[in-house]
Amino acid sequence: MKGAAYVGDGRVEEVAVDAPAPGPGELQIAVAYCGLCGTDLHIVHGGMDARVTTPLVFGHEMSGTVAAVGDGVSGWSVGDALTVMPLVWDGTCAACLDGNQHICQNLEFVGIDSPGALQQRWNVPASIAVPLPDGLDLRTAALVEPVAVAVHDVRRSELQTGDRVVVLGGGPIGVLIGTVARHAGARVLIAEVDANRRERIADLGFEVVDPSATDVVGFVTEWTGGVGADVVFEVSGSAAAVKTLTALPKVRGTIVVVAIHGAPREIDLQRVFWRELRLLGARVYRRSDVERAAELLAAGVIPVDAIVTGVVPLAQTQAAIEDLTAGRAMKLLVDVAGAGA
């Protein structure tokens, strides 16, 4: 079988992978599509070299069907459509015992710490498999994982109908957060520096602002009638965004940090104190978030065609990574099933 692997030095190569029968408690998945995301870019750019073992078949945003069922697995049949929640926890640490298994202190992220979905046949624990709603096509279903991120982020914020929401960063996750928040009844403003992304965001009916050319604090102040935003999502990963972050929410407003910041950032804690702001982190998702994401996709809530800007063959995974890095694409899917034997 074929796969795509990060081999080090910024390179992705097409590789041959074994396809052993699934072990006890496992499913073998015939992978259909695998989305590429910022985490995958981080891997290929060498940002996780201290963590990963090369060659690494990566990828965790996926859809597919059951190809084989291992011993001891019930409730699944060959041909069933599914995705995965790519998290394996130990069940024994303090976080798990408190009910927060998704942020287990010894969490294994499948596709980083173990082989991922960029392979035609992929054996996974049946416990991480999630069935897809009837009628949800596999191309669309490849977005379940990133939509689950957005669902989790919005749930963490506890936003209410009618809230004014600011999303800093208009990439795929920012747009998905905006979409989920709007579906929950919020009015959403997205700040994005890239002109092409701003045009795409505006076409989706969002209010949008260029933070490189506009005083975002002044804009948000006017937009909210001098009150401030109810919820602010930091999705950009930008130091400049963080500097203005605490000036955007209202008194007792909420800030949700979604982006992974690779370095410490300067933040105005005096403003946190003065306005009694709530500062939250939001990492990955719970299973209920994944299930809700699949429902939203099946219901047509998510603007899939505006987010997915291309589908590439497995052999062009390296080129797809380069296009995403250069900002030439919004979200790319890899057609894993079409790679041939």
C-alpha positions as CSV (number, residue, x, y, z in Angstrom):
1,M,0.0,0.0,0.0
2,K,1.0,3.6,-0.5
3,G,1.4,6.4,2.0
4,A,3.0,9.8,2.5
5,A,5.6,10.3,5.2
6,Y,7.7,13.1,6.7
7,V,11.3,12.0,6.4
8,G,13.0,15.0,7.9
9,D,14.6,18.2,6.5
10,G,11.3,19.6,5.4
11,R,10.6,16.7,3.0
12,V,7.6,14.5,2.5
13,E,7.9,11.4,0.3
14,E,5.6,8.8,-1.0
15,V,6.4,5.5,0.7
16,A,5.3,1.9,0.7
17,V,3.5,0.9,3.9
18,D,2.6,-2.5,5.3
19,A,-1.1,-3.3,5.7
20,P,-1.2,-6.1,8.4
21,A,-4.6,-7.4,9.6
22,P,-6.1,-5.4,12.4
23,G,-5.1,-6.6,15.9
24,P,-7.6,-7.3,18.7
25,G,-9.6,-4.2,19.5
26,E,-8.7,-2.6,16.2
27,L,-10.3,-1.5,13.0
28,Q,-8.6,-1.4,9.7
29,I,-9.7,1.7,7.8
30,A,-9.6,2.3,4.0
31,V,-8.7,6.0,4.1
32,A,-10.6,8.1,1.6
33,Y,-9.4,11.7,2.3
34,C,-7.0,13.3,4.6
35,G,-6.9,17.1,5.3
36,L,-3.7,19.0,5.8
37,C,-3.6,21.5,8.7
38,G,-1.3,23.8,10.6
39,T,-0.1,21.0,12.8
40,D,1.0,19.1,9.7
41,L,2.9,22.1,8.5
42,H,4.6,22.4,11.9
43,I,5.7,18.7,11.6
44,V,7.1,19.1,8.1
45,H,8.8,22.4,8.9
46,G,10.7,20.5,11.7
47,G,9.0,22.1,14.6
48,M,8.3,18.7,16.2
49,D,11.5,16.9,15.3
50,A,12.2,16.4,19.0
51,R,8.9,14.6,19.4
52,V,8.3,12.6,16.2
53,T,10.1,9.5,14.8
54,T,10.9,9.6,11.1
55,P,9.8,8.5,8.7
56,L,6.4,9.5,10.0
57,V,3.2,8.8,8.2
58,F,1.3,11.8,9.5
59,G,-2.3,13.2,9.1
60,H,-5.3,13.2,11.4
61,E,-8.1,15.0,9.6
62,M,-9.7,12.1,7.7
63,S,-12.6,10.1,6.5
64,G,-12.9,6.5,5.3
65,T,-14.6,3.2,5.6
66,V,-14.0,0.0,7.6
67,A,-11.9,-2.4,5.6
68,A,-11.5,-5.1,8.3
69,V,-12.6,-5.7,11.9
70,G,-10.3,-7.0,14.6
71,D,-11.1,-9.6,17.2
72,G,-13.2,-8.4,20.1
73,V,-14.6,-5.4,18.2
74,S,-18.4,-5.1,18.0
75,G,-20.7,-2.6,16.5
76,W,-18.8,-2.2,13.3
77,S,-19.1,-3.8,9.9
78,V,-16.9,-3.7,6.7
79,G,-18.0,-0.7,4.6
80,D,-19.2,1.5,7.5
81,A,-18.3,5.1,7.0
82,L,-16.2,6.7,9.8
83,T,-13.8,9.2,11.0
84,V,-11.5,9.2,14.0
85,M,-11.0,11.2,17.1
86,P,-7.2,10.9,17.0
87,L,-6.6,11.0,20.8
88,V,-5.5,8.1,23.0
89,W,-5.4,8.8,26.8
90,D,-4.1,6.7,29.7
91,G,-7.2,6.9,31.9
92,T,-5.1,7.0,35.0
93,C,-3.6,10.5,35.3
94,A,-5.2,13.3,37.3
95,A,-6.7,15.0,34.2
96,C,-8.4,11.7,33.1
97,L,-9.7,11.0,36.6
98,D,-11.2,14.5,36.6
99,G,-13.1,13.7,33.4
100,N,-10.7,15.6,31.1
101,Q,-9.4,12.7,29.1
102,H,-9.0,14.8,25.9
103,I,-6.2,16.7,27.7
104,C,-4.6,13.7,29.4
105,Q,-1.3,14.5,30.9
106,N,0.2,11.6,28.8
107,L,-1.9,12.1,25.7
108,E,-1.0,10.3,22.5
109,F,-2.0,12.4,19.5
110,V,-2.4,9.9,16.6
111,G,-0.7,11.2,13.5
112,I,2.0,12.8,15.5
113,D,3.0,10.4,18.3
114,S,2.0,7.4,16.2
115,P,1.3,6.8,12.5
116,G,-1.5,8.8,10.9
117,A,-4.0,8.8,8.1
118,L,-1.9,9.5,5.0
119,Q,-1.9,5.8,4.1
120,Q,-4.3,3.7,2.2
121,R,-4.9,1.2,5.0
122,W,-4.7,2.3,8.6
123,N,-5.1,0.3,11.7
124,V,-6.5,2.2,14.7
125,P,-8.1,1.3,18.1
126,A,-11.8,0.9,17.6
127,S,-12.3,3.2,20.6
128,I,-11.2,6.2,18.6
129,A,-13.5,5.5,15.6
130,V,-16.6,7.7,15.2
131,P,-19.4,6.7,12.8
132,L,-20.5,9.2,10.2
133,P,-24.2,10.3,9.8
134,D,-26.0,8.7,6.9
135,G,-25.6,10.6,3.7
136,L,-22.5,12.5,4.7
137,D,-20.1,12.2,1.8
138,L,-16.5,11.3,2.5
139,R,-14.9,14.4,1.0
140,T,-17.0,16.6,3.3
141,A,-16.4,14.3,6.3
142,A,-12.7,14.9,6.1
143,L,-13.5,18.2,7.8
144,V,-15.0,16.6,10.9
145,E,-11.8,17.0,13.0
146,P,-11.2,20.7,12.3
147,V,-15.0,21.5,12.8
148,A,-14.7,19.6,16.1
149,V,-12.0,22.0,17.1
150,A,-14.3,24.9,16.4
151,V,-17.2,23.3,18.3
152,H,-15.0,22.8,21.3
153,D,-13.7,26.3,21.2
154,V,-17.2,27.8,21.1
155,R,-18.4,25.5,23.9
156,R,-15.5,26.6,26.0
157,S,-16.5,30.3,25.5
158,E,-20.1,29.7,26.7
159,L,-21.2,32.4,24.3
160,Q,-24.9,33.3,24.3
161,T,-27.4,34.1,21.5
162,G,-26.9,37.8,20.5
163,D,-23.2,38.0,21.7
164,R,-20.7,40.0,19.7
165,V,-17.8,37.8,18.9
166,V,-14.3,38.8,17.5
167,V,-12.2,36.1,15.8
168,L,-8.5,37.1,15.4
169,G,-7.3,35.1,12.4
170,G,-9.3,34.1,9.4
171,G,-7.7,30.8,8.4
172,P,-9.7,27.6,8.3
173,I,-10.1,27.3,12.0
174,G,-11.0,31.0,12.4
175,V,-13.7,30.7,9.7
176,L,-15.0,27.5,11.3
177,I,-15.2,29.1,14.7
178,G,-17.0,32.1,13.2
179,T,-19.4,29.7,11.5
180,V,-20.2,27.7,14.6
181,A,-20.5,30.9,16.7
182,R,-22.9,32.5,14.1
183,H,-24.9,29.3,14.0
184,A,-25.2,29.6,17.8
185,G,-26.7,33.0,17.4
186,A,-23.7,35.3,17.7
187,R,-22.7,38.3,15.5
188,V,-19.2,37.7,14.3
189,L,-16.3,40.0,13.2
190,I,-13.2,38.3,11.8
191,A,-9.8,40.1,11.7
192,E,-7.5,38.8,8.9
193,V,-4.4,40.3,7.3
194,D,-4.6,38.3,4.0
195,A,-6.6,40.1,1.3
196,N,-7.7,36.9,-0.4
197,R,-8.9,35.4,2.8
198,R,-10.8,38.6,3.7
199,E,-12.6,38.5,0.4
200,R,-13.6,34.8,1.0
201,I,-14.7,35.7,4.5
202,A,-16.8,38.6,3.3
203,D,-18.4,36.4,0.7
204,L,-19.6,34.1,3.6
205,G,-21.4,37.0,5.1
206,F,-19.1,37.8,7.9
207,E,-18.0,41.3,9.0
208,V,-14.3,41.5,8.3
209,V,-11.5,43.9,9.1
210,D,-7.8,44.1,8.1
211,P,-5.8,44.4,11.4
212,S,-2.7,45.6,9.5
213,A,-4.5,48.6,8.2
214,T,-7.1,49.3,10.8
215,D,-7.1,50.2,14.5
216,V,-8.8,47.0,15.6
217,V,-9.4,48.2,19.1
218,G,-11.1,51.3,17.9
219,F,-13.1,49.4,15.3
220,V,-14.4,46.9,17.9
221,T,-15.2,49.6,20.3
222,E,-17.3,51.3,17.7
223,W,-18.8,48.0,16.5
224,T,-20.0,47.2,20.0
225,G,-21.2,50.7,20.9
226,G,-18.4,51.3,23.3
227,V,-19.0,48.1,25.3
228,G,-16.5,45.7,23.9
229,A,-16.8,42.2,22.6
230,D,-18.5,39.4,24.6
231,V,-16.1,36.8,23.4
232,V,-12.7,37.1,21.6
233,F,-11.0,34.0,20.0
234,E,-7.3,34.3,19.4
235,V,-6.6,32.0,16.4
236,S,-3.9,34.0,14.6
237,G,-0.8,32.9,16.6
238,S,0.4,36.5,16.1
239,A,2.3,38.4,18.8
240,A,0.7,41.6,17.5
241,A,-2.7,40.2,18.0
242,V,-1.9,39.2,21.5
243,K,-0.8,42.7,22.4
244,T,-4.3,44.1,21.6
245,L,-6.1,41.0,22.9
246,T,-7.2,42.2,26.3
247,A,-8.3,45.6,25.0
248,L,-11.1,44.0,22.9
249,P,-13.5,42.3,25.4
250,K,-16.2,44.0,27.5
251,V,-16.2,44.1,31.3
252,R,-16.2,40.4,32.4
253,G,-15.8,39.4,28.7
254,T,-14.1,36.1,27.7
255,I,-10.9,35.5,25.8
256,V,-10.3,32.0,24.3
257,V,-6.8,31.2,23.2
258,V,-7.0,28.7,20.3
259,A,-3.7,29.2,18.5
260,I,-0.5,27.4,19.4
261,H,2.0,30.1,20.3
262,G,5.5,28.7,20.0
263,A,7.0,31.4,22.2
264,P,5.9,33.4,25.2
265,R,3.9,36.5,24.4
266,E,3.5,39.9,26.0
267,I,0.0,40.4,27.3
268,D,-1.7,43.2,29.2
269,L,-2.6,41.5,32.5
270,Q,-3.5,44.9,34.0
271,R,-6.5,44.9,31.7
272,V,-7.4,41.4,32.7
273,F,-7.5,42.6,36.3
274,W,-9.3,45.9,35.6
275,R,-12.1,44.4,33.6
276,E,-12.3,41.1,35.4
277,L,-11.7,39.3,32.1
278,R,-11.9,35.5,31.7
279,L,-8.9,34.0,29.9
280,L,-9.3,30.4,28.7
281,G,-7.3,27.9,26.8
282,A,-9.0,25.6,24.3
283,R,-7.2,22.5,23.2
284,V,-8.5,19.7,20.8
285,Y,-12.0,18.4,21.6
286,R,-14.2,15.8,23.4
287,R,-16.0,13.0,21.6
288,S,-19.3,14.9,21.9
289,D,-17.6,17.8,19.9
290,V,-16.6,15.4,17.2
291,E,-20.1,14.0,17.0
292,R,-21.6,17.5,16.9
293,A,-19.2,18.5,14.1
294,A,-20.4,15.5,12.0
295,E,-24.0,16.7,12.6
296,L,-23.2,20.2,11.5
297,L,-21.5,19.0,8.3
298,A,-24.4,16.7,7.5
299,A,-26.8,19.5,8.0
300,G,-25.0,21.8,5.6
301,V,-24.1,24.4,8.2
302,I,-20.4,24.4,7.3
303,P,-19.3,26.2,4.1
304,V,-17.2,23.3,2.9
305,D,-16.6,24.6,-0.6
306,A,-15.4,27.9,0.7
307,I,-12.9,26.3,3.0
308,V,-11.6,23.4,0.9
309,T,-9.8,25.0,-2.0
310,G,-8.4,21.9,-3.6
311,V,-8.0,18.1,-3.6
312,V,-4.6,16.6,-4.5
313,P,-3.3,13.1,-5.1
314,L,-1.2,11.4,-2.5
315,A,2.0,11.9,-4.6
316,Q,1.5,15.6,-4.4
317,T,1.5,15.9,-0.6
318,Q,4.8,17.7,-0.6
319,A,3.6,20.3,-3.1
320,A,0.4,20.7,-1.1
321,I,2.4,21.5,2.0
322,E,4.3,24.1,0.1
323,D,1.1,25.7,-1.3
324,L,-0.3,25.9,2.2
325,T,2.9,27.3,3.6
326,A,3.0,30.0,0.9
327,G,-0.7,30.9,1.5
328,R,-1.7,29.8,-2.0
329,A,-4.5,27.6,-0.6
330,M,-6.9,27.7,2.4
331,K,-7.5,24.0,3.0
332,L,-6.3,21.1,0.9
333,L,-7.4,17.5,1.1
334,V,-5.3,14.5,0.0
335,D,-7.1,11.9,-2.0
336,V,-5.6,8.9,-0.3
337,A,-7.9,6.3,-1.8
338,G,-7.1,7.3,-5.4
339,A,-3.4,6.6,-5.0
340,G,-3.6,3.1,-6.5
341,A,-2.2,-0.1,-4.9
